[in-house]
Amino acid sequence: MRHARTFIGISGYDYPGWRGRFYPPDLPRRKWLGHAGRLFNSIELNGTFYSLKSPDVFRRWADETPRSGFVFAIKGSRFITHNLKLRRAEGALANFYASGILALGRKTGPFLWQLPDSYGFDPGRIETFLRLLPRTSVAAEEMARGHDARLRRGALVKAAARVRYRHAFEVRHPSYFVPEFFALLRKHRTGYVIADTAGKWTLREEVTAPFVYVRLHGSRVLYGSQYTEAELRAWAARVRAWSSGGRDVYAYFDNDRHAYAPQDALALARILEEA
């Protein structure tokens, strides 16, 4: 059995409210990523959800984080998941992958596709989109070459390294929680995001891929409550179980209020190290 890897990190890093709570008060904002990268072995990039970045931005992200053992999770474009609702997404996917993602090279972790609770499960729509997603950097290069003029800050169509790509879906509409959806994910070796959302959306532990993706948004208050020691130990037990089964685990804390996320991520990493 291959050695499974565990990545514990935070959803985003650029939070002004974390100054003095997580970031030293006198640390310049431009050094926040480097500070976080020294403490965590993965960070979820959520800025990619809101807008297309540039190759220079991705190169900076890669340059400012550890040379080895570190990966980024990349959140897919909101334009694709929320505006297009996954339909007719070929051009938008080309722009997304040409925007600089290929610069991450071996720091490329899983891609997170977060679907809103405003539209339900359509098997044909999901399978069509799953077939479009690039599974390697070579496939992403080919896709990126189809970009259009919307990338005004430059395009990148050559990957820094040849790597395999992983994809995971975070869903919120109740109609997705059916065997047919999970079967589609398994068929395409795509992850299901196990998301703790303080009861707002369904929390279901389903494993559909050779890896597990977890997002911890808060157990009592969405984005705004800190996990207790008991809760963290319960999640640590789950992580150990998945890992012992040979699956890589990516876990990100998104309870960003009051800098709970980095505090909880450090605490979970400590508990796992103790074991």
Buried (B, 14 or more C-beta within 10 A) or exposed (E): EEEBBBBBBBBBBEBEEBBEEBBEEEBEEEEBBBBBBEBBBBBBBBBBBEEBBBBEBBBBBBEBBEEEEBBBBBBBBBBBBBEBBBEEBEBBBBBBBBBBBBBBBBBBBBBBBBBEBEBEBBEEBBEBBBEEBBBEBBBBBBBBEBBEEEBEEEBBBEBBEEBEBBBBBBBBBEEBBEEEBBEBBBEBBBBBBBBBBBEEBBEEEBBBBBBBBBBBBBBEEBBBBBBEEEBBBEBBEBBBEBBEEEBBBBBBBBBBBBBBBBBBBBBBBEBBEEE
